[in-house]
């Protein structure tokens, strides 16, 4: 009896991989971003941008007539949350995953997708080494090696007398430590002097010691690499204690959701950006219009990048159908995931709100245009805008 049962079990087990498990219709694409925790400041913008993409591409007929469906999973703000979200999406049979929000989370969760052979497009992972996590890992978020230095150059253009720089960074976050490294190299290359180098934690709220060090070192430029709430509080306390010089913020200060944290004291922060809502391309005009209609505000970088990550998946799906002359929904799931990954890394150029981009064979994004903006706050002290720095 046991033997019969065992051999039956064996037959069933062996038969599973051979059983065709087709892609569902509408085509499920996973979106794993933070909708709870502090990191939801970024994630909320990402959900907004992704939803616009879903409606926009489905209105165009989706993937040659087959609609897509975004499947959202909250990653919260830590590694475990991202791992769980990725696991649920893989089990939910998505063809690919857009996410997670933080590089810190990507280093933990991406290997899971890599093992399951599920393509990942990072919408906001900017640390060094993300595409190198694996063959199924790409990103549309330009690395800080490319983006960060231009904001320093802009600071020098605004105030050529800058000489002494204070560099502050969150030591418990992979993106922040990666970005500060890039800033520190650029500071050296520009012949500036680092007069203070200070660490903090993304969970810190009291920055008195740091601010005292910056003021004591007589820095005339402060460069911050952290996430949203910590960076916002740091800026606020720098200003409250009397720091008057320029502040360059890293990618963590790229969210309008950070504005209420430093309020009117956010005014004047310089931030390099991979997106401008002013870009005059047809797709960006459409994106800005739809986004503004839906949310009554202009999109910022994290929304545009989430839109672009979904777009990359859609265009990869279209390419797979075109090249194979087969409907995605007629393909086996594993085969479709593999084909989507190949299409993503094929070098195809896509016209996105971020401009023309492509992914190279390693999954690294190639993007042409970047911007530096200054934060301008409104009298309500909660809202404001990133205005292109002149
Ligand atoms: C990263 C980042 C963050 C600021 C994204 C929200 O750039 O973690 O890579």
Boltz pocket constraint, residues with backbone or C-beta under 6 A from the ligand:
constraints:
  - pocket:
      binder: B
      contacts: [[A, 42], [A, 101], [A, 102], [A, 103], [A, 104], [A, 124], [A, 125], [A, 126], [A, 127], [A, 175], [A, 226], [A, 227], [A, 251], [A, 252]]
      max_distance: 6.0
